[in-house]
Amino acid sequence: MSPRRNYGFERRRREVQRQTRQVAKRERRAEREAQGTVGPEMGEPQDGAGAPAGRWEWFSPSRGRVVLTNLRERPPADAPDDWQLLTDVAPANGPT
């Protein structure tokens, strides 16, 4: 069995630890803003993301993985065949 964590001093100790982590996080964030370096915002495209030139990127939700293939090729059609093309292609150059 796990030790009981409901003693008053344990709660206070955990709260103090949480507060010190929050303060450190705020200081790091303020330091980054002062330096002018901030992380990427949600929704901004990342450079270098996606498949390299000459390759297609496929995603399978049931497998939870991404696969790269040559142009105009699908991944193996093993069950379940739920591959979704992630690479932007022209409709004329769609998957076969």
N, C-alpha and C positions, 0 to 999 in steps of 0.2 A: 504494500500500500504506500501511496505517496504521503509525505508528511503534510499535516494540516497547515494551511497558509493563512489562517484567519486570525492569528494573534495580532494585537494592535501594533506592536513594534514592527512586525513583518509588513503590514499594510503601509505604515509610515515610511519604512525603508524603501519599499518598492515605489511609493509615490515620490520620494526624494530622487531616486534614480531616474524615474520618468521625467521629472522636471529638469534635472541636469541635462538629460539627452535633448529635451526640447530647447533649452537655452543654447546648447552647443549647435543645434541645427539652425536656430535663428541667427546665431553669430556667423556661421558658415554662409548662410544665404545673404546676409548683409555684406559680408566680405566679397562675395562674388558680384553682388550688385555694384559695390563701390569700384571694383576692378573693371566692371563692364562686361564680365563674362557670365552669361546665363545659359542654361540648358535649352534644348530644343523645345519649342512649344508643341502642344498636342496638335496634330494635323499637318505640321510642316513636313514636306517630303525630305527624306534623308538622302544625301549624296551617296551614290554607289549602291543604293538599295535596289533589289530586284535581280533579275537574271542578267548574266553577261551577254554581250552581243553574240548573236548566232545561237542562242540557247533559249528554250522556253521553260518557264517555272510553273509547276503544277502543285496544287494543294489537295489533300484528301482529308476531309473532316473526320471520317471514321478512324483513320490511322493516325491523325494528328501530326502529319509530317509534310514536308515540302520536297519535291523531286525536280531535278533539272533534266531536260531532254534536249535532243537536237531539234532544229526547226522542223515543224510540221509532223512531229511524232508525238504520240500519246504514250503515257506510261503503260506498263503491262496491265492487261484487263483482268486481273485477278478479282475475285469477288471480295468485297463489294466494289463495283466500278463507279466510284463517285468523285473522280478527279475533276478539279476545277482549274481552268487556266488562269493564272495570275498575270501573265505577261500581256501587255497591251499590244494587240495585233490588228491590222486592217481586216475588215470582213472578208475580203477576197483571199487573204492569206490565212484563214481560219484553220483550226485543227482538222485533220482527216479522220 
